[in-house]
């Protein structure tokens, strides 16, 4: 059963309850995604008495499924129709980091340039101090990404969410949010570690498959040109004859900043590696076996599932990238999985992303 609550300061008030006649909810969807701000959408009919009270940005909305928190966030928009019904758009807890800015030189050099876990802990400490307590507090969860982070001091205020995106740009990995005791936990992981208990197989629980190749950024040759140490231009060419024979010749000019012929060639080869294979996407529509009462764990972001599709020769472990759950019409829920590149038609080493959308 789905329920909703308004958290304001230390107070907690019911917003909707699927089982009560004067607390109805007519729509409730929650979208969670790796590296993105979670979101939710609620539709509350005019008969919902709690919805008549003032809802404002400082109020936090918590959504629970059978007593377990599945979303915590604040109100982005409230739309009221002529009959008194209200529709709410909600932003997840990660979006709270857009509300507090890091002041100039607001983090000590020891934290700003050092292990990433220490840097994130300093960000959380400063955020929670700035937010002043209440339901908007954030906690740092599991951090498995290693390495150091370097942040240049600046003389301007910086949104803390932008700092998190810069960390990911430097070190890779993935951010996602879970909940513990009603509090959001932000995790930063190098790779998923939990396996889903379901196998997705075409002809069994997979109903439909859509395969697509995207050649928008494809190139078989990269012409890199740079000035080197002097005024004379240096041009180096990186070519992959195998992909060119299969997909055809496409040239890509690159302005290189290398100082030697070897450096410019290395840049050309790196650019070619990023462009020589088309992006492949694979969309699957499937049944979630957990909804049939079978002993399977529901899909959640950051977990890994095995996917099989004999007609396309697919047998791969894939990470859940996003989940859109419809808690009123659960058969309309969608899960999207993705994985790192793999071999295309047994001949090429792809740098692509496989996307699987699973309708639950």
LINPEJO-V179935 format. One record per backbone hydrogen bond with DSSP energy under -0.5 kcal/mol. NH is the residue of the N-H (numbers start at 0). CO is the residue of the C=O. Records with the same first field share a line. If there is no record, write none. Layout:
NH->CO + CO
This chain:
2->63
3->15
4->61
5->12
6->4 + 59
7->5 + 10
10->7
12->5
14->3
15->3
16->22
17->1
19->16
22->19
25->42
26->42
28->40
29->324
30->38
31->29 + 322
33->320
34->174
35->32
38->30
39->89
40->28
41->87
42->26
43->85
44->42
47->44
48->21 + 46
51->48
52->49
58->55
59->6
60->72
61->4
62->70
63->2
64->67
65->0 + 63
67->64
69->62
70->62
72->60
73->90
74->58
75->88
76->88
78->86
80->84
83->80
85->43
86->78
87->41
88->76
89->39
90->73
91->37
92->71
94->91
95->92
96->93
97->94
98->95
99->95
101->157
102->100
104->153
105->102
110->107
111->107
112->108
113->148
115->146
118->114
119->115
120->116
121->117
122->118
123->119
124->120
125->121
126->122
127->123
128->124
129->125
130->126
131->127
132->127
136->133
138->183
140->185
143->187
144->187
148->113
150->111
157->101
159->96 + 99
160->96
161->158
162->158
163->159
164->160
165->161
166->162
167->163
168->164
169->165
170->166
171->167
173->188
175->186
177->184
179->182
182->179
184->177
185->138
186->175 + 184
187->141
188->173
193->301
195->303
199->305
200->198
201->307
202->205
203->200
204->200
205->200
206->204 + 284
207->284
209->282
211->280
213->278
214->212
217->214
218->274
219->249
220->249
221->237
222->251
223->221 + 235
224->253
225->233
227->257
228->258
229->226
233->225
235->223
237->221
239->219
240->238
243->239
244->240
245->241
246->242
247->242 + 243
251->220
253->222
255->224 + 253
263->259
264->260
265->261
266->262
267->263
268->264
269->265
270->266
271->267
272->268
273->269
274->270 + 271
275->271
278->213
280->211
281->354
282->209
284->207
285->283
286->204
288->286
290->287
291->288
292->289
293->288
295->293
301->319
302->299
303->193
304->317
305->197
306->315
307->199
308->313
311->308
312->308 + 309
313->308
315->306
317->304
318->337
319->302
320->318 + 335
321->335
322->31
323->333
324->29 + 322
326->27 + 324
329->327
331->328
332->329
333->323
334->357
335->321
336->355
337->318
338->353
343->347
344->342
346->343
347->343
349->341 + 347
353->338
354->352
355->336 + 353
356->354
357->334 + 355
358->356
359->332 + 357
